[in-house]
Amino acid sequence: MLRSAFFIRLISIVILLHGYIGARLIPALPVGIPFKWSAALLLVASVLLIPLGMAARNIGKQPLSDLLAWVGYLVMGFFSSLLVLTILRDILLLVLYAVNSVWGVGAIMADFIAPSALGVPVLAVLLTLLGVYNARRNAPVKIIDVPIAGLAAALNGFSIVQITDIHIGPTIKRGYVEKIVATVNALNPDLIAVTGDVVDGTVPQLAADARPLGALSARHGTFFVTGNHEYYAGADNWIVEFRRLGFNVLMNEHVVVNHDGAHAIVAGVTDYGAGNIDPAHMSDPAKAIQGAPSDILFRLLLAHQPRSAAAASQAGFTLQLSGHTHGGQFLPWNFFIRLQQPFVHGLAKLNDLWVYTSRGTGYWGPPIRLAAPSEITLLRLVADPPAV
């Protein structure tokens, strides 16, 4: 019932926003009536395709389900750019109207209305194509050196490869995953950290596409923590599957890693909001470090959401690796994500805790990334101050 009510509200908002775009652009287009009617029909089609694409996973028949998802998500990404550009155009028109009221430059405003109405959808198409290219290309490797005070000599240069937010699903399949695995293994890391949101679907739907992850290879193994999307898709079943693939799944717990005689704690927590779905999975950084040897100074926490940082800092962790934000992925979400998370991307510090937030290795929903590139992150521990 709640899901149906949400979907109805979503469709209502989508219709209203499409109506706004149509009212602001179509009358001003410098084209004939037949083309304006075509533009209106395209907006109607968009209203239908966006919710259909979001609901496509409920269609059991393949490849119809994935095809509808592809089309719906592409339309959603295009619509997002179209909406933002329409709003920006209206803001500029308001500025020109204000200037005209004071200085009388009506001719400039009149000359701007029609070309800008045509320019908005043209630019939206170009942005969508650029976004698809950015999202579908192989995620580049981003190298981050993390300065750690009191780092044991043997851990200087210790390498961690982080992948996160792959979102295997209707548009991300086995081939995409195989490229990620090949890139990660080529880095020959000491440890691999997988910080959640690996999948967008159930084990029966996606096990074949996730299978290449079993080939991930690192000296000390691959460690995994759940993200919020695992809980939407049956977290318990995926935990079993990831363990079958060879992952060390950390559920508010830790292990001690021995690296050339130096020790490090590797801990992981369930997703920040997991307790709302399954109380047994309540996220707890303090529990994750409970019983750890007090003489081990480097303490790594894997936590899907950056919001775990406050509790991680209190628990005495040294470095937290997170994802979830996608760096905003594309406009306008780049700005809104800051309202929910304390960190959006990159390396930051909270008290004595370093927090690295990845933009993600895949993408969610629309296969689009703008001003928020995907990444496979190679983090290297370095002594602070540097060893002489």
KEKE-3310 file (N, C-alpha, C; in steps of 0.2 Angstrom, whole numbers, plus 5000, padded with zeros to 4 digits):
npx = (5004:5009:5020:5013:5006:5017:5022:5011:5012:5024:5022:5013:5021:5030:5022:5018:5030:5034:5023:5026:5039:5034:5025:5034:5043:5038:5028:5037:5046:5055:5048:5036:5018:5016:5028:5028:5018:5023:5034:5026:5020:5031:5035:5024:5026:5038:5033:5026:5036:5046:5041:5038:5050:5057:5049:5052:5059:5050:5044:5044:5049:5062:5071:5064:5061:5074:5076:5066:5069:5082:5078:5068:5077:5086:5078:5074:5086:5089:5077:5080:5091:5085:5075:5083:5090:5079:5074:5085:5085:5073:5077:5087:5079:5071:5080:5084:5072:5071:5082:5078:5067:5073:5083:5078:5080:5073:5073:5084:5080:5069:5075:5081:5072:5066:5077:5083:5074:5074:5087:5088:5083:5092:5104:5102:5101:5114:5121:5116:5121:5135:5135:5131:5142:5152:5147:5147:5160:5176:5179:5190:5206:5209:5221:5225:5235:5236:5240:5246:5248:5260:5262:5266:5281:5281:5269:5269:5265:5256:5243:5226:5213:5198:5181:5165:5147:5143:5131:5125:5114:5099:5105:5119:5130:5137:5149:5153:5156:5167:5177:5179:5184:5196:5203:5205:5213:5224:5231:5236:5233:5236:5225:5207:5193:5176:5163:5148:5132:5132:5123:5108:5095:5089:5096:5093:5091:5103:5114:5123:5128:5135:5145:5159:5165:5170:5183:5191:5206:5218:5232:5228:5215:5197:5186:5170:5155:5138:5127:5114:5106:5108:5099:5087:5086:5086:5096:5101:5102:5111:5122:5125:5128:5139:5149:5150:5157:5169:5171:5175:5164:5159:5150:5147:5159:5176:5193:5210:5224:5239:5253:5268:5273:5268:5253:5236:5219:5205:5189:5171:5155:5137:5125:5121:5107:5102:5096:5083:5077:5080:5081:5090:5102:5107:5117:5133:5147:5155:5153:5159:5172:5174:5183:5195:5213:5221:5234:5236:5238:5233:5217:5205:5190:5176:5162:5147:5139:5144:5139:5142:5153:5154:5151:5161:5173:5172:5173:5186:5193:5205:5204:5191:5182:5170:5156:5141:5137:5139:5145:5135:5132:5125:5119:5103:5108:5120:5121:5111:5115:5123:5115:5112:5123:5138:5150:5154:5163:5180:5195:5194:5194:5188:5189:5201:5200:5202:5192:5187:5178:5171:5166:5160:5159:5151:5135:5119:5102:5099:5110:5121:5133:5139:5150:5154:5164:5165:5175:5189:5197:5213:5220:5234:5243:5253:5267:5266:5274:5283:5294:5312)
npy = (4994:5006:5007:5008:5021:5029:5028:5033:5046:5050:5048:5059:5070:5069:5071:5084:5091:5089:5095:5108:5110:5108:5119:5130:5129:5123:5133:5143:5138:5139:5134:5125:5121:5107:5101:5106:5099:5087:5088:5089:5077:5069:5073:5067:5054:5053:5055:5043:5033:5035:5031:5017:5012:5012:5003:4991:4980:4972:4965:4949:4944:4942:4948:4959:4966:4971:4979:4989:4995:5001:5010:5018:5023:5030:5040:5046:5052:5061:5069:5074:5083:5091:5097:5104:5113:5120:5127:5135:5143:5150:5157:5165:5172:5179:5188:5195:5201:5209:5218:5224:5231:5241:5246:5245:5235:5227:5221:5213:5203:5198:5193:5182:5173:5163:5156:5151:5142:5132:5128:5123:5109:5104:5105:5097:5084:5083:5084:5072:5062:5064:5061:5047:5042:5044:5036:5023:5020:5012:5012:5024:5023:5029:5037:5038:5044:5041:5049:5042:5044:5037:5025:5008:5003:4992:4993:5004:5010:5001:4994:4997:4993:5000:4997:5001:5003:4997:4993:4981:4976:4980:4987:4986:4973:4957:4958:4972:4970:4961:4969:4978:4969:4965:4977:4980:4968:4970:4980:4973:4973:4974:4972:4971:4981:4981:4991:4990:4991:4983:4976:4977:4969:4953:4937:4926:4933:4940:4933:4927:4937:4944:4934:4936:4943:4934:4932:4942:4947:4948:4950:4949:4946:4949:4961:4964:4975:4977:4988:5000:4996:4982:4978:4980:4970:4958:4955:4945:4933:4938:4940:4927:4923:4931:4927:4914:4917:4920:4932:4941:4944:4957:4960:4971:4968:4963:4959:4953:4958:4952:4959:4957:4955:4967:4973:4975:4981:4976:4981:4981:4987:4985:4993:5010:5013:5000:4994:4999:4991:4978:4974:4965:4968:4980:4994:4996:5003:5004:4991:4984:4985:4980:4971:4971:4970:4982:4987:4988:5000:5005:5006:5001:5005:4999:5006:5008:5021:5038:5044:5036:5040:5049:5040:5031:5038:5041:5028:5025:5023:5023:5025:5027:5019:5023:5024:5026:5040:5043:5054:5063:5060:5065:5081:5088:5082:5083:5093:5091:5080:5084:5088:5077:5069:5069:5070:5071:5067:5061:5063:5067:5074:5069:5074:5063:5054:5048:5050:5042:5045:5037:5040:5030:5015:5010:5015:5021:5019:5030:5028:5038:5050:5065:5077:5070:5058:5040:5028:5018:5015:5017:5016:5021:5018:5030:5034:5047:5059:5058:5043:5044)
npz = (5000:5004:4995:4983:4985:4986:4973:4965:4970:4965:4951:4949:4952:4942:4931:4933:4932:4919:4913:4916:4909:4896:4895:4896:4885:4873:4867:4863:4854:4839:4827:4816:4819:4817:4822:4835:4840:4840:4849:4860:4861:4863:4876:4883:4880:4888:4901:4903:4901:4910:4924:4920:4917:4929:4936:4929:4933:4939:4930:4923:4911:4900:4886:4889:4901:4905:4893:4894:4906:4902:4892:4900:4910:4903:4897:4909:4913:4903:4904:4917:4914:4905:4913:4922:4914:4908:4919:4922:4911:4912:4924:4918:4909:4918:4924:4912:4910:4921:4919:4907:4912:4919:4910:4897:4887:4878:4865:4865:4874:4867:4856:4862:4867:4858:4852:4863:4868:4859:4860:4873:4873:4864:4870:4881:4875:4871:4883:4889:4881:4883:4896:4896:4890:4900:4910:4905:4902:4906:4923:4929:4937:4953:4963:4979:4993:5009:5024:5039:5056:5066:5059:5057:5051:5042:5036:5029:5013:5011:5002:4997:4988:4983:4979:4975:4975:4963:4957:4950:4938:4929:4918:4920:4918:4916:4908:4910:4924:4923:4917:4928:4938:4931:4930:4944:4949:4941:4948:4959:4973:4992:4999:4996:4996:4997:4997:4998:4990:4979:4971:4962:4963:4964:4970:4962:4950:4947:4950:4940:4933:4944:4946:4941:4951:4960:4956:4960:4967:4980:4992:5005:5004:5000:5006:5012:5015:5018:5008:5007:4996:4995:5005:4999:4990:4996:5008:5016:5008:4998:5006:5009:4996:4992:5001:4996:4985:4990:4997:5012:5023:5033:5047:5057:5064:5066:5059:5062:5053:5047:5041:5035:5048:5054:5061:5057:5060:5052:5050:5048:5045:5045:5033:5036:5038:5040:5051:5051:5042:5045:5061:5067:5060:5064:5062:5069:5074:5086:5091:5081:5083:5095:5107:5100:5099:5109:5106:5093:5081:5069:5062:5052:5045:5036:5029:5022:5021:5022:5033:5044:5050:5062:5073:5070:5073:5086:5091:5089:5076:5063:5049:5038:5025:5012:5002:4993:4990:4976:4972:4969:4955:4944:4938:4945:4957:4962:4971:4980:4988:4997:5008:5014:5018:5027:5020:5003:4992:4990:5001:5018:5034:5051:5066:5073:5063:5047:5032:5018:5004:4991:4974:4968:4958:4948:4943:4948:4942:4929:4916:4917:4920:4926:4929:4940:4940:4939:4949:4952:4967:4972:4987:4997:5011:5020:5030:5042:5051:5035:5033:5036)
capx = (5000:5014:5023:5008:5005:5023:5022:5006:5014:5030:5020:5010:5026:5033:5017:5018:5036:5034:5019:5030:5043:5030:5022:5039:5047:5035:5025:5042:5050:5054:5046:5029:5014:5017:5034:5026:5014:5028:5037:5021:5019:5038:5034:5019:5030:5043:5029:5025:5042:5050:5039:5038:5057:5058:5045:5053:5062:5044:5042:5049:5051:5068:5075:5059:5062:5080:5075:5062:5074:5087:5074:5066:5082:5089:5073:5075:5092:5087:5072:5083:5095:5080:5072:5088:5091:5073:5074:5091:5083:5068:5080:5090:5073:5069:5086:5083:5066:5073:5086:5074:5063:5077:5087:5075:5083:5068:5075:5089:5076:5064:5079:5084:5067:5065:5083:5085:5069:5077:5094:5087:5083:5098:5109:5100:5103:5122:5123:5114:5126:5141:5134:5131:5149:5156:5145:5148:5167:5179:5180:5197:5209:5211:5226:5225:5239:5233:5245:5244:5252:5262:5261:5271:5286:5279:5262:5270:5264:5251:5238:5219:5208:5191:5176:5159:5141:5143:5124:5124:5106:5096:5110:5126:5130:5143:5154:5155:5159:5173:5182:5181:5189:5203:5207:5207:5218:5230:5234:5240:5233:5236:5218:5202:5187:5170:5159:5141:5128:5135:5118:5101:5091:5089:5102:5092:5091:5109:5120:5127:5132:5140:5150:5166:5168:5174:5190:5195:5212:5222:5236:5224:5208:5192:5181:5163:5150:5132:5124:5106:5103:5108:5093:5081:5086:5087:5103:5103:5103:5117:5128:5127:5131:5146:5153:5152:5161:5175:5172:5175:5158:5160:5144:5148:5164:5183:5198:5216:5228:5246:5256:5275:5274:5264:5246:5231:5213:5200:5182:5165:5148:5131:5123:5119:5100:5100:5092:5076:5074:5081:5084:5096:5107:5108:5124:5136:5154:5158:5153:5164:5179:5174:5188:5201:5219:5222:5240:5236:5236:5229:5211:5201:5182:5172:5155:5144:5138:5149:5136:5144:5160:5154:5152:5168:5178:5171:5175:5194:5195:5210:5202:5184:5181:5163:5153:5134:5135:5140:5147:5130:5131:5123:5114:5105:5109:5127:5120:5106:5118:5126:5110:5111:5129:5143:5155:5152:5168:5186:5198:5192:5195:5184:5194:5207:5198:5202:5186:5188:5171:5172:5161:5157:5163:5146:5130:5112:5097:5101:5117:5123:5138:5141:5154:5155:5166:5166:5182:5192:5201:5219:5223:5241:5245:5260:5269:5266:5278:5286:5300:5318)
capy = (5000:5012:5008:5011:5028:5033:5028:5038:5053:5051:5050:5065:5075:5069:5074:5092:5094:5088:5101:5115:5110:5109:5126:5135:5128:5122:5139:5147:5135:5143:5128:5125:5118:5100:5100:5108:5094:5081:5089:5088:5069:5066:5074:5062:5047:5053:5054:5036:5029:5035:5026:5011:5010:5011:4997:4986:4974:4968:4961:4944:4942:4945:4954:4965:4969:4976:4984:4994:4998:5005:5016:5022:5026:5035:5045:5049:5056:5066:5073:5078:5088:5096:5101:5109:5118:5124:5131:5140:5147:5154:5162:5170:5176:5184:5193:5199:5205:5215:5222:5227:5236:5247:5250:5245:5231:5222:5218:5208:5198:5195:5188:5176:5168:5157:5152:5147:5137:5127:5127:5119:5102:5102:5104:5091:5078:5083:5082:5065:5058:5064:5057:5040:5040:5044:5031:5017:5019:5008:5017:5025:5022:5036:5035:5042:5043:5043:5050:5039:5045:5031:5020:5004:5003:4987:4995:5010:5008:4996:4996:4995:4995:5001:4997:5002:5006:4995:4992:4976:4976:4980:4990:4984:4966:4953:4961:4978:4968:4958:4974:4981:4964:4965:4983:4979:4963:4972:4984:4969:4976:4970:4971:4974:4983:4982:4995:4990:4993:4980:4974:4980:4964:4947:4932:4922:4937:4943:4929:4925:4944:4945:4929:4937:4946:4929:4932:4947:4944:4952:4947:4948:4945:4954:4962:4967:4977:4979:4994:5000:4992:4975:4976:4981:4965:4952:4955:4938:4929:4941:4938:4920:4922:4934:4922:4909:4920:4921:4938:4941:4948:4959:4962:4974:4964:4964:4954:4956:4956:4952:4961:4957:4956:4972:4971:4980:4979:4978:4981:4983:4988:4985:4999:5015:5012:4993:4992:5000:4985:4971:4976:4961:4971:4987:4996:4998:5004:5002:4983:4981:4986:4977:4965:4971:4972:4989:4989:4989:5007:5006:5003:5002:5003:4999:5008:5010:5028:5042:5046:5032:5043:5051:5034:5028:5042:5039:5021:5025:5021:5028:5027:5024:5020:5024:5026:5028:5046:5043:5061:5066:5056:5070:5087:5092:5079:5084:5098:5089:5075:5087:5089:5070:5066:5074:5070:5069:5063:5063:5062:5072:5072:5071:5073:5060:5049:5050:5047:5043:5044:5036:5042:5024:5011:5010:5020:5019:5021:5032:5027:5044:5053:5072:5081:5065:5052:5034:5027:5012:5019:5014:5020:5019:5021:5032:5037:5054:5061:5053:5040:5047)
capz = (5000:5005:4989:4978:4987:4984:4965:4963:4971:4960:4944:4949:4952:4935:4926:4934:4930:4912:4911:4917:4903:4890:4895:4895:4879:4867:4863:4861:4849:4832:4823:4814:4823:4818:4826:4842:4843:4840:4855:4866:4861:4866:4883:4885:4880:4893:4907:4903:4901:4917:4929:4917:4917:4936:4938:4924:4937:4941:4924:4923:4905:4898:4888:4889:4907:4904:4888:4897:4911:4898:4889:4905:4914:4898:4897:4915:4913:4898:4908:4922:4911:4902:4918:4925:4909:4908:4925:4921:4905:4916:4928:4914:4906:4923:4924:4906:4911:4926:4916:4902:4916:4921:4905:4891:4882:4876:4859:4867:4877:4862:4852:4866:4869:4853:4851:4870:4869:4855:4863:4879:4872:4860:4875:4885:4872:4871:4890:4890:4877:4887:4903:4895:4889:4906:4915:4903:4900:4911:4928:4929:4944:4956:4968:4985:4998:5016:5029:5045:5061:5070:5055:5057:5045:5037:5033:5024:5006:5011:4997:4997:4982:4985:4974:4978:4971:4956:4955:4945:4938:4922:4913:4922:4917:4917:4904:4914:4930:4922:4916:4934:4941:4928:4932:4951:4950:4939:4953:4964:4980:4998:5002:4992:5000:4993:5002:4997:4984:4973:4966:4962:4961:4969:4969:4956:4944:4946:4952:4935:4932:4949:4947:4940:4957:4964:4953:4964:4971:4984:4996:5011:5003:4998:5012:5010:5019:5015:5007:5007:4990:4996:5009:4995:4986:5000:5010:5019:5002:4995:5010:5008:4989:4992:5005:4992:4980:4993:5001:5019:5024:5040:5050:5064:5066:5063:5059:5062:5047:5049:5035:5036:5055:5057:5062:5056:5061:5047:5053:5044:5048:5040:5031:5041:5039:5039:5056:5049:5038:5049:5067:5068:5056:5066:5061:5076:5073:5092:5091:5076:5086:5102:5108:5096:5103:5110:5104:5086:5080:5062:5062:5046:5045:5030:5030:5016:5021:5026:5040:5050:5052:5069:5077:5069:5076:5094:5092:5088:5070:5060:5042:5036:5018:5011:4995:4993:4987:4969:4971:4966:4949:4939:4940:4950:4963:4965:4976:4986:4992:5003:5013:5018:5020:5029:5015:4996:4989:4992:5007:5023:5041:5056:5072:5071:5058:5040:5029:5011:5001:4983:4969:4965:4952:4943:4943:4949:4938:4923:4914:4916:4925:4924:4934:4945:4937:4942:4950:4956:4971:4975:4993:4999:5018:5020:5036:5044:5045:5031:5035:5033)
cpx = (5004:5018:5019:5007:5011:5024:5017:5009:5020:5027:5016:5015:5029:5029:5018:5024:5037:5029:5022:5035:5040:5028:5028:5043:5043:5032:5031:5046:5049:5053:5038:5025:5015:5023:5032:5022:5018:5032:5033:5020:5026:5038:5029:5022:5035:5039:5028:5031:5046:5048:5039:5046:5059:5055:5047:5056:5056:5042:5047:5052:5057:5068:5070:5060:5068:5079:5071:5065:5079:5083:5072:5071:5086:5085:5074:5081:5092:5083:5076:5087:5090:5077:5077:5089:5085:5072:5079:5089:5078:5072:5084:5085:5071:5074:5085:5077:5067:5077:5082:5069:5067:5080:5084:5078:5079:5070:5080:5085:5071:5069:5082:5078:5066:5071:5085:5080:5071:5083:5093:5087:5089:5103:5108:5102:5111:5124:5122:5119:5133:5141:5134:5138:5153:5154:5147:5156:5170:5181:5188:5200:5211:5215:5226:5230:5236:5238:5242:5249:5254:5262:5267:5275:5283:5273:5263:5270:5259:5245:5231:5216:5201:5186:5170:5153:5142:5136:5123:5116:5104:5101:5117:5126:5137:5149:5157:5159:5166:5178:5184:5186:5196:5207:5210:5213:5224:5234:5238:5239:5234:5229:5213:5196:5181:5164:5152:5138:5131:5130:5112:5096:5092:5095:5100:5092:5098:5115:5125:5131:5137:5146:5157:5169:5172:5181:5194:5200:5216:5226:5232:5217:5203:5187:5175:5159:5144:5131:5117:5103:5103:5101:5087:5080:5087:5094:5105:5105:5110:5123:5130:5131:5138:5151:5155:5157:5168:5176:5172:5170:5159:5153:5145:5154:5171:5187:5205:5221:5235:5250:5264:5277:5271:5257:5241:5224:5208:5193:5177:5159:5143:5129:5120:5112:5098:5095:5085:5073:5074:5085:5090:5103:5109:5116:5127:5144:5158:5158:5158:5171:5180:5179:5194:5207:5220:5229:5241:5233:5232:5223:5206:5194:5179:5165:5152:5143:5143:5146:5138:5151:5159:5155:5159:5173:5178:5174:5183:5196:5200:5207:5196:5184:5173:5162:5146:5132:5135:5143:5142:5128:5130:5119:5107:5107:5116:5126:5116:5110:5121:5122:5109:5117:5134:5149:5152:5157:5175:5189:5196:5194:5190:5187:5200:5206:5198:5196:5187:5181:5172:5165:5157:5160:5158:5142:5124:5107:5100:5108:5121:5128:5140:5144:5155:5158:5167:5174:5183:5197:5207:5221:5229:5242:5252:5261:5268:5268:5282:5293:5306:5322)
cpy = (5006:5013:5011:5018:5032:5033:5033:5045:5055:5052:5057:5071:5075:5072:5082:5095:5094:5094:5107:5115:5112:5116:5131:5135:5128:5128:5143:5144:5138:5137:5129:5121:5110:5098:5101:5102:5087:5082:5087:5080:5066:5067:5069:5056:5047:5052:5046:5031:5029:5030:5018:5008:5008:5004:4991:4980:4970:4964:4955:4942:4946:4943:4960:4969:4974:4981:4990:4998:5003:5011:5021:5026:5032:5041:5049:5054:5062:5071:5077:5084:5094:5100:5106:5115:5123:5129:5137:5145:5152:5159:5167:5175:5182:5190:5198:5204:5211:5220:5227:5233:5242:5250:5249:5242:5226:5218:5212:5202:5194:5191:5182:5171:5162:5153:5148:5141:5131:5124:5122:5111:5099:5100:5099:5085:5078:5081:5074:5060:5058:5060:5050:5038:5039:5038:5024:5015:5015:5014:5018:5024:5028:5034:5040:5040:5045:5043:5047:5041:5038:5025:5015:5004:4998:4989:5002:5008:5003:4998:4993:4997:4995:5001:4997:5004:5004:4995:4988:4976:4976:4982:4989:4976:4963:4956:4967:4976:4965:4963:4977:4976:4964:4971:4982:4974:4965:4977:4980:4972:4971:4968:4974:4975:4985:4985:4996:4992:4990:4978:4978:4975:4958:4942:4928:4927:4939:4939:4928:4932:4946:4940:4931:4940:4941:4929:4937:4944:4949:4948:4945:4947:4951:4954:4966:4969:4978:4986:4994:4996:4984:4973:4977:4974:4958:4951:4948:4934:4931:4939:4931:4919:4925:4930:4916:4911:4921:4928:4937:4946:4950:4963:4964:4969:4966:4958:4957:4953:4957:4953:4962:4958:4962:4970:4977:4977:4981:4976:4983:4983:4987:4992:5003:5014:5005:4991:4994:4995:4979:4973:4972:4964:4978:4989:4999:4998:5002:4994:4980:4981:4982:4971:4966:4973:4979:4992:4990:4996:5009:5002:5005:5000:5004:5000:5011:5018:5032:5044:5041:5035:5046:5046:5031:5032:5041:5033:5020:5022:5026:5030:5023:5025:5019:5025:5029:5035:5047:5050:5065:5063:5061:5076:5085:5089:5080:5089:5095:5084:5078:5088:5082:5067:5071:5075:5067:5065:5065:5061:5068:5069:5074:5069:5069:5054:5052:5046:5048:5041:5043:5038:5036:5021:5010:5016:5017:5022:5024:5031:5033:5047:5060:5075:5077:5059:5046:5033:5020:5015:5015:5018:5017:5022:5023:5035:5044:5055:5056:5050:5043:5042)
cpz = (5000:4998:4984:4979:4984:4976:4962:4964:4966:4953:4944:4948:4945:4930:4927:4931:4922:4909:4911:4911:4897:4889:4893:4889:4873:4863:4860:4856:4842:4827:4821:4819:4823:4822:4833:4845:4844:4847:4861:4866:4864:4873:4886:4886:4886:4900:4908:4904:4907:4922:4926:4918:4924:4939:4934:4928:4939:4936:4923:4917:4903:4890:4889:4895:4907:4899:4890:4902:4907:4896:4895:4909:4909:4898:4903:4916:4909:4901:4913:4919:4908:4907:4921:4920:4908:4913:4924:4916:4908:4920:4924:4911:4912:4924:4918:4907:4916:4923:4911:4906:4918:4915:4898:4886:4879:4870:4860:4870:4872:4857:4855:4867:4864:4853:4857:4871:4865:4858:4869:4878:4868:4865:4879:4882:4872:4878:4891:4887:4881:4893:4902:4894:4895:4910:4912:4901:4906:4917:4929:4936:4947:4962:4973:4990:5005:5021:5036:5050:5065:5066:5056:5051:5040:5033:5029:5017:5006:5006:4997:4991:4984:4979:4977:4973:4964:4953:4949:4944:4930:4916:4915:4922:4918:4914:4908:4920:4929:4920:4923:4938:4938:4930:4940:4952:4947:4943:4959:4971:4986:5000:4997:4997:4996:4998:5000:4991:4978:4968:4967:4959:4965:4966:4962:4949:4942:4947:4946:4933:4937:4950:4946:4946:4961:4961:4956:4968:4974:4989:5003:5010:5001:5004:5010:5016:5015:5014:5007:5002:4991:5000:5005:4991:4989:5002:5012:5013:4999:4999:5009:5001:4989:4996:5000:4987:4983:4997:5008:5021:5032:5042:5057:5067:5063:5063:5060:5056:5049:5042:5037:5043:5058:5057:5060:5057:5055:5049:5047:5047:5043:5038:5037:5043:5039:5045:5055:5045:5041:5055:5069:5065:5058:5065:5067:5075:5080:5093:5087:5078:5092:5102:5104:5100:5103:5107:5096:5084:5074:5062:5056:5047:5038:5031:5024:5015:5025:5033:5046:5053:5060:5074:5077:5073:5083:5095:5091:5082:5067:5053:5041:5028:5016:5004:4996:4990:4980:4967:4968:4959:4943:4941:4940:4957:4966:4971:4982:4990:4998:5009:5017:5021:5022:5024:5008:4992:4991:4999:5012:5030:5046:5063:5070:5066:5051:5037:5021:5008:4993:4980:4966:4959:4947:4943:4945:4944:4931:4922:4912:4922:4922:4930:4940:4942:4941:4944:4953:4960:4973:4981:4996:5006:5017:5027:5037:5051:5041:5034:5032:5030)
residu = (MET:LEU:ARG:SER:ALA:PHE:PHE:ILE:ARG:LEU:ILE:SER:ILE:VAL:ILE:LEU:LEU:HIS:GLY:TYR:ILE:GLY:ALA:ARG:LEU:ILE:PRO:ALA:LEU:PRO:VAL:GLY:ILE:PRO:PHE:LYS:TRP:SER:ALA:ALA:LEU:LEU:LEU:VAL:ALA:SER:VAL:LEU:LEU:ILE:PRO:LEU:GLY:MET:ALA:ALA:ARG:ASN:ILE:GLY:LYS:GLN:PRO:LEU:SER:ASP:LEU:LEU:ALA:TRP:VAL:GLY:TYR:LEU:VAL:MET:GLY:PHE:PHE:SER:SER:LEU:LEU:VAL:LEU:THR:ILE:LEU:ARG:ASP:ILE:LEU:LEU:LEU:VAL:LEU:TYR:ALA:VAL:ASN:SER:VAL:TRP:GLY:VAL:GLY:ALA:ILE:MET:ALA:ASP:PHE:ILE:ALA:PRO:SER:ALA:LEU:GLY:VAL:PRO:VAL:LEU:ALA:VAL:LEU:LEU:THR:LEU:LEU:GLY:VAL:TYR:ASN:ALA:ARG:ARG:ASN:ALA:PRO:VAL:LYS:ILE:ILE:ASP:VAL:PRO:ILE:ALA:GLY:LEU:ALA:ALA:ALA:LEU:ASN:GLY:PHE:SER:ILE:VAL:GLN:ILE:THR:ASP:ILE:HIS:ILE:GLY:PRO:THR:ILE:LYS:ARG:GLY:TYR:VAL:GLU:LYS:ILE:VAL:ALA:THR:VAL:ASN:ALA:LEU:ASN:PRO:ASP:LEU:ILE:ALA:VAL:THR:GLY:ASP:VAL:VAL:ASP:GLY:THR:VAL:PRO:GLN:LEU:ALA:ALA:ASP:ALA:ARG:PRO:LEU:GLY:ALA:LEU:SER:ALA:ARG:HIS:GLY:THR:PHE:PHE:VAL:THR:GLY:ASN:HIS:GLU:TYR:TYR:ALA:GLY:ALA:ASP:ASN:TRP:ILE:VAL:GLU:PHE:ARG:ARG:LEU:GLY:PHE:ASN:VAL:LEU:MET:ASN:GLU:HIS:VAL:VAL:VAL:ASN:HIS:ASP:GLY:ALA:HIS:ALA:ILE:VAL:ALA:GLY:VAL:THR:ASP:TYR:GLY:ALA:GLY:ASN:ILE:ASP:PRO:ALA:HIS:MET:SER:ASP:PRO:ALA:LYS:ALA:ILE:GLN:GLY:ALA:PRO:SER:ASP:ILE:LEU:PHE:ARG:LEU:LEU:LEU:ALA:HIS:GLN:PRO:ARG:SER:ALA:ALA:ALA:ALA:SER:GLN:ALA:GLY:PHE:THR:LEU:GLN:LEU:SER:GLY:HIS:THR:HIS:GLY:GLY:GLN:PHE:LEU:PRO:TRP:ASN:PHE:PHE:ILE:ARG:LEU:GLN:GLN:PRO:PHE:VAL:HIS:GLY:LEU:ALA:LYS:LEU:ASN:ASP:LEU:TRP:VAL:TYR:THR:SER:ARG:GLY:THR:GLY:TYR:TRP:GLY:PRO:PRO:ILE:ARG:LEU:ALA:ALA:PRO:SER:GLU:ILE:THR:LEU:LEU:ARG:LEU:VAL:ALA:ASP:PRO:PRO:ALA:VAL)
# end
